[in-house]
């Protein structure tokens, strides 16, 4: 019951808050698989978010690779 109440409260708060459209973002996902005499598998993902307020620019990002 507590989990449902927390989720409902969070949904109401998210709906009540105004959307901030000044955030921009970009992301990418990639993968490659090769077989033959040897096998190779690789994957990557990245995300970058930016927000500009007056003279300030805030950037948040992460990237990950597997391979």
C-alpha positions, 0 to 999 in steps of 0.5 A: 500500500505504501508503494502505491501511495508513493507512486501516486504522490509522485505522479501527482507532483510530476503532473503539477510541476511545469515542464521546463522546455529549455533542456535539450539532449541527445543520445546514441546506442550502437552494437556490432557482432562479428564471427569468423575465426574469432567472435567479437561482440561490442555495444555502446550507449551515450546520453547528454543533457544540457540546460541553459539559464541566463549565462549559465550552461549545465551539462550532464552526460554519461557513456558506456562501452562493452566489448 
